[in-house]
């Protein structure tokens, strides 16, 4: 969830060498510990060696459920 309350979902696999990424609240973005890669809250690679953005998924709130899918 972004600071504005928007739900977003991304692959947890770094686009550099397939390490697992994690959200870092202290940095306010997504970080890969393997080689210090950084991604913003749109999934765009903003620092470090990752060559491309994270894969993004569609997120829909349906009643009390959150549905994540590859396409709309």
HELIX and SHEET records of a PDB file:
SHEET    1   A 3 UNK A   9  UNK A  10  0                                        
SHEET    2   A 3 UNK A  56  UNK A  62 -1                                        
SHEET    3   A 3 UNK A  65  UNK A  69 -1                                        
SHEET    1   B 4 UNK A  21  UNK A  24  0                                        
SHEET    2   B 4 UNK A  29  UNK A  32 -1                                        
SHEET    3   B 4 UNK A  37  UNK A  39 -1                                        
SHEET    4   B 4 UNK A  45  UNK A  47 -1                                        
END                                                                             
